Amino acid sequence: MYQNLAFSDVHDKKIEIDSGLLLGSVNRNTKISVFKGIPFAAPPVGNLRWAAPEPIEKWQGVRRAKEYGASSIQTLPEKGSFYQKEFLPKPHAYDEDCLYLNVWAPEVRTNERVPVLVWFYPGGFVWGSGSDDSIDGTALARKGAVVVTINYRVGVLGFMAHPELTKESPNNTSGNYGLLDQISALKWVQRNITQFGGDKTNVTISGLSAGAISAHLLSASPRAKGLFHKIIAQSGSVFAMKGHATLENNEAAGIRYANSLGVSSINQLRKFSPEELMAKPYKAWPVVDGWLLPESVSKAYEKGQQMDVPMLIGGTSEEAATIPHDVITLDTLEFWAKSLFGDYAEEYLKLNPAKTDEQARDNFVSAKTESIHWATRKWAKQQKNSGSEPIYLYSFSKAPPGEFSALHGAYHMGDLVYAFNNLDAVDRPWTQEDRELAELMSSAWFNFAKTGNPNGGSLPLWPTYSNKDDVIMVFDSKTEAKVDKRETALHRLYDKEFSKNKGYLKHL
């Protein structure tokens, strides 16, 4: 008579936070509690479009927190492109009402507090989501961390500046709304994470690409002081952007954008639907606004004004390998070279001559890859010169298995599912070697979040970074510490271009 009786492994769980009561779930086998779609700020719609995030109103009764909230409405990568197929969550909801976060928490004893890892997603500040299976926090939570993934505004809704918006702002600034969302989420963590067993005095911010750039930006912002205590940055730093936008040139870009829609005022722009706004291209870019970022990140580090916290930073060995073959040719190489090297493009072309389209692409892919390696190392050097906390550098060199393995190698973002130990979120013929590497890498990430030191377990000794001895941990079929040999003529060209422009973009 009991043969049809099924017992679920997942049970309801309630937690009270400052805005009300949440109904999430707990897995009785893993003991991991999951709460999804938690609003951390008021919906940024209506008059709150292009405004700093406002506090969420308290709700009555119990709020269901079992499904992801919508991600920021965005311009998605081209349909059928590598990253669209590989990483974008599907099916998925996108909406202007997007300021939600998700929490995975282990079972803890009364009064026990565990480290907190907050994740900022990649996507070039124009796309991305905190609601993706590749960043499901279960595996890291099972190791003993509370994992928080957040959404933030991207594209024109996240980063447009305009003189009218600057005048509206009590801080006389505009743009950087996506960064303000991140800070708002970190403040939510400070207010509420103890309810989930997290230690608000031991928060690591982490991210990949634009998410890593975000961490770099927040490390130099007085508005984020005291909100986090460690940084994990994968494949990104501010220097990868080739400089900051100024408020003046970002406001000018906002005026041009409004004109492209046939209007001139912010009130008129706020009447457009999000879809209508997304139909017009806008180059999203963080801005030195005089408030969130009083000056360039580089200058803040030179003065020792950054948050001096332990850092784990690195990237993949073939960052740019997924650039389509038909994009870079002999005819377009000079244009793309200027995008990387500016006034030093001719010097680059002389150092790296190409006679065929294939050579042109290979040379550019190598140069683009090195631009990210240079950017992460420049960040590490600046921190080493003006800070006192330890720095750990890494390179991920394992090509994920599958049809693109030989073509793409260890491509940009290829390390993501290893760090979160979520290989099965991506459809590939994973091997036991891959699973062991994911376990090793995610353990190092957890160790660092817990103590500020990734060493422990079966990981080979990972030395701290120094300017004299550039030793990095190489995650590969054989994981080991090696001397970094990335300092090249290309890096010196990047240094020259960056120094000439003093860390600022010439235009936007």
N, C-alpha and C positions, 0 to 999 in steps of 0.2 A: 503493500500500500504506500510505501515511501519512495518508490523508484523514480517518481517524477519531481520529487522535492529537491530543489537546488538551493545551495547556500552561496551567496555572493561573497567574494573576497573583499569587496569594497563596502564600507559603511559610512554613514553620515558623520560629520564632525562639525561642531559649532565653535567659533572663536569670536570674542568681542574685541573690536578695535575702536579707535576714537570716533569713527563715523557711524558705527552701528554693529549689528550682529551679522556674522557671515556663516553660511552653510556650505562647507566644503566636503571633502571625503578623505578617508584614511584606508589604506590597504592593510588588512589584518596580517598578511604574510610579510610584507616589507616594512610595515610600521611607518610608512611615509604618508604624511598628510599633504594634500594638494588643495590649494585654493586659487581659482582662476578668475580672471575678469574683475579684479578688485579696482574700483575707481580711486585714484589717488589725488585727483583734482577735478574741478568742475568741467563739464564739457566745453571745449574751446570753440564755441559756435556763437553766431549772432555778433554782438558787440565784443565778445571775447575772442573772436577771430583776430589774430595778430595782436594778442595781449599776453602778458605774463599769466601763468596759470593761477587760478583762484581756488580757494579752499572748497572742497566738496561739502555739500549740505548733508547733514545727518539724515539717515533714512529711518523709517519706522518699521518695526517688525524684523523679519529675517531676510537677508538678501542672499539669493542663490549665487554660489561662487564655484560652479562646476564646469563652466564653459569659458573659453577664451573670449575676451572682449574684442571689438573690432580694432584693426590696426589703422594707422594713419592712412587716409586716402593718398594715393601716390601714383606716379608714373612708373609702371612696371617695366622690367627689362623686356626686350623684344621677344615676342612669343616664339618659342622654339629655340631660343638662344641657350647656351650652355648653363648659365646661372639660373635662368627661368626654369629649366627642366630639373636642375640639380637641387636647388635650395628653396624656392618659393613654396610656402605652405599652400596646399590646395585640398579641398575647396576652402576659401577663406573670405572673411568679411572685411571690407575697407570702408572707413567712414571718417567724417570730420570729428565726430565724437569718439575719441580714440585713447584717452589718457587712462589706461588700465595697466595693471601689473599682475603677475602670477607668482605664487610662492609654493616651493616644495620644502617640507620640513621633516627632519627625522624625529623619532620618539626621543624625548629627553626626560631626565629625572627632574623632580620639583627643584626649582632654583638653579638648575643647570643651564648654561648658556653656551651656544656653539657658534663658530664663525659664520659670517654672512658673505655670500658672493652675489654681487649685483651685476647683471649683464646688459651692456649696450650693444645693439645689433649693427651689423655692417649694411652697406647699401649706398655709399657715396652721398649721404644726406638727402637722397631723393627716393629711395625705396628701402624696404626692410620691415621686420616684424619681430616682436618679442613673443610671438605665439606660434612657434615653429617646433616640430617634433625633434629637429636636430639639436635644439637647446633645451629639451625637456630636462628638468633638474633632478630626476629620480636617482640616477647613478651617483651624482655628487652628494645628494642628500643621504644616500645609504652609507657614504663614507663619514658623514657627520657634519655636513654644512647645511645651512639654510640657503636656498638658491632663490633669487628674485630676478625675474626677467620683466622688462618694462617696455612700453611703447612710448615713443616721442614723435612730435610732429616733424615731418620732412617736407622737402621741396618748397614751393612758394609759401605754403601755409606755415612752415617751420622756420624760414630764414629770410623772408622778404623784409627789407627796410624801406622806409619812406619818410619824407620830412613831416607829413601829418602824423604818422605813427610816433615819431620821435617827440613831437609836440604833445601828443596825448599822454605819453609815458611820464609817470612821476619821477623817473630816473633820467629823463631826457635822452632816451635811446630807443632804438628799434632793431629788429632782426634778432637772431639768437634765441627764438622762441623754443626751438627744439632742445637747446642746451638748458634753458630755464625749466623745461619739462623734466629733464634728467635731475636737476637740482631739487625740484619739487618731489620727485620720487625718492630721492635720498633723504629728504626731510621726513617723508612718510615712514621710511625705514627707521629713522631715529625715534619717531613717536610710537611705532607699532610693532617692531620686529621682536621685541621681548615676548609678546603674546604668542609667537610661533616658536619660542625657544632660542631665538637668535641673540647674539651679543652685539649691542649697538656700538660698543667700543672696539669692535673687531670686524670692520666692514671693508671688503675688497671690492673696488670697482674694476670691471673687466670688459673687454670688448675686442672686436676684430674690425680692421679697416676703419670705416667711419666711427665705429664704436671705440677703437683704440685712440683715434684722433680726439674723440670726445673726452676720453680719460685724460689725455695730455692737456687739452684745453682747461678742463676743470681743475687740474693740478696747479694751474697758474691763476685761477680765479679766486678773488677774496670772498665771493658769494658761496663757494663750496668748502670753505675752511671748516675743518672739524667734522665733516660729513662722511669721510672715509679715511682709511688708515693704510691701505696697500693698493697697488695697481698691477693688473695683468693686462698687457697690451699685445695683441696678435696682429702683425702685418699692418701697422699704421702708426704714424705720429704726425703732428702738425706739419713737420717739415716735408712730408709727402705731398702736401697741398701746394708746395712751392711758395708759400707766403700767405698772409692774411689779407682779407678785404678791409678797407677802412670804412667807417660809417658813412663818410661822404660818398665814396664810389658805390657803396651798397644802396644808399638812398637814390642815387642817380639811376641805378639799375631798376629800382622799384618804380621810379617815374616812367622809365621806358616801358616797363611791363604794363603799367596801367594804360599808357598810350596805345599799346598794341591791342588792347581790348576796347579802345575807343572811349575811354573815360579818363578822368583826371583826379578824382577824389577817392579817399578811402571809403566814405559812405557808399559811393557807387560800387566800389569793388566788393564790399561786404554784401551786396545784393546778388552777386553772381553765385551760382551753385558751385560746390567744390569741383564737380566734373567739368564745368565750363572753365574754371581756373586752371585745372590740370591740362586742358587741351592746348594751352599756350606754354611754350617752353620757358623755363626760368632756371637760371644757374644758382642752385642753393649753395650757400657758403657761409660759414661762421665769420663773424665780423669783430674787429677790435672796436668796441662801442664806447669805451670810456667808463663803463660801469661793471658789467659782468667781466669784461676783459679790459682793464685800464690801459694796457699796453700789450705789445706783442709777447707771445709766450717765450720766445727766445730772450727778449730783454728781461722778462721776469726771472728766468733761470739765471741769466748772467748776474743779476743783482742778488740772487739767493732768496727770492721772494716766493718761490714755489712751495707747495706742500712737500716737505722732505719726508717721503715714505718709502718703504721697500718696494722695489719694482722687479717684475718678471716680464721680459720683453723680447720679441723676436718675430719670426715669420717663416715663410716657406721658401724652399730653394729655387722654385720656378714660378715666382709670383705672377708673371705676365704671360704664362704659356698658353692661356686660353684666348688670346687675341686672335680673331678670325684671320685666316690666311689672305683673304682678299682686301683687308683694310690697309696694310702697309705694302707699298710697291716702290719701285725706284722713283716713280713720278711724284709720290706723296711723301717720300721719306724726309725731305727738307722741312715740310710743314710740321710733321710729327716731331722732328728733331728740335724745332724751335719751341714746341710745347714742353719739352723736357729741359732744354739747355738755354733757352732764350738767346741772349747775345753771344753765347758760346756755342751755338749750333754748328757753325762752320768748323770750329776746332774739333768738335765731336765727329763730324763727317770726315775730316782728314784723318783722324785717329782710327776710324772704322769705315773704310771705303767699302762700297757694295757695287757689284757688277750685274747682279741679277735680282729679280723680285724676291726670290727666296732668301738671298743674302741680306737684302734690305730688311725683310721681316725679322730674320733671326737676330740681326744686329739690334734692331729696335726692341725686340722682346727682351734681349739681354740688358739693354740700357734701362728699360722700364722696370725690370726686375731689380736692377741695382739701385734705382731711384728709391725703392722702398727699403732695401737693405741700408742704403746710406741714411735715410730718414730715421730709422730706428736706432742706428748706431750714433747718430748725432744727438738724439735725445739722451741716450745712455751717457755719452761723453759730457753733455751739459750737466746732467744730474750728478755725475761723478765729480765734476769740477766744483760744484757749488753746494752739494748735499753731503750727507754723512751716512745715509741708510744704504743697505746692500742692494746691489743690482745683479740680476741673473739674466744672461742672454741665451737664446736658443735658436736653432734652425730646425725646421721640420722638413725632412728630405725623403720621406717614404711616399712613393707614388701609389695612390689608392688603386686597387685592382679594377679591371674592367676594360672595355673597348678603347677608352681614351688614355689608358695608363702610359703607354709609350709616347703618345703625342703630347700630353699635358704634364706628365711628371707630377711633382708635388706642387700643385697649382694654388693660386690665391684662394683662401678659404678651405683648402683641402684638409687642413688640420682641425677644423671645427668639431667634427663629429668624434674625433679621437680625444680631444680635450674634454668633451662632455661625456665620453664613453657611450655614444649613441650611434654606433655604426649602422644599426638596422634602420635608422631613419632615412638612409639613402640606399637605393637599390643597386648594390654591387656584390660581386662574388667574394665576400670577405673571407679571409683565411684565419687560421688560428694565430698566425704571426701578427695579423692586424689587430685581433682581439687582445693579444698580450700587450701590444704597443699602446692601444687605447687605455688599457688598465694601468699601465705604467705612467702614461702622460697625465691621465686624470688624477692619479694619486699624487703626482708632483704638484699639480694645480691645487689640489685640496691641501696638501702639506703647506704650500705657500700661503694660502688663504688663512690657515690656522695659525701659523707661527712666523710667517715672513721668510721662511727657508724651505725650498722645495725638496731638500734631501730627506731620505728615509726609505725604508723598505728595500726593494731590489734595484732601485735607481742607482747607477754609478755615481760617484762623487761629483757634484756639480759645484765648481768653484764660483766665487763671486767675480764680477767683472772689474777689471782695472784698466786704466789707460795704457799701462805698460805691457800687460799680458792679456791679450784679447782672447780668452778661453770661453767657448760657448758649448752648450749641450746640444748635440746633434741627435734628434729623434729619427731613427731609421730602422732597418732590419736589425742592425746592431747599434744600439744606443750608447753613445760614449761622448765624453768631453774632448773637444779638439781645439787647436789654435785656429782662430778665425782668420781667414786669408782673403776677406772681401775688400780690403782697402785697395782700391784700384785707381787708375787714371780717371775713370768715370766719376768716382767719388770726389776727386779733386775738382772736376768741372762743376759738379753740383755745389760744392762749397763756394766756388767763385761766383756762380750765378746768384746763390742765396745771399752772400755777403754784399754783392753789388746792390741788390734791391732792399737790403736791410730787413729782409723777412716779410716784405709787403708785396702784394700783387700790383702790377703796373695798371691794370684795368680789370673790370669784371664783365 
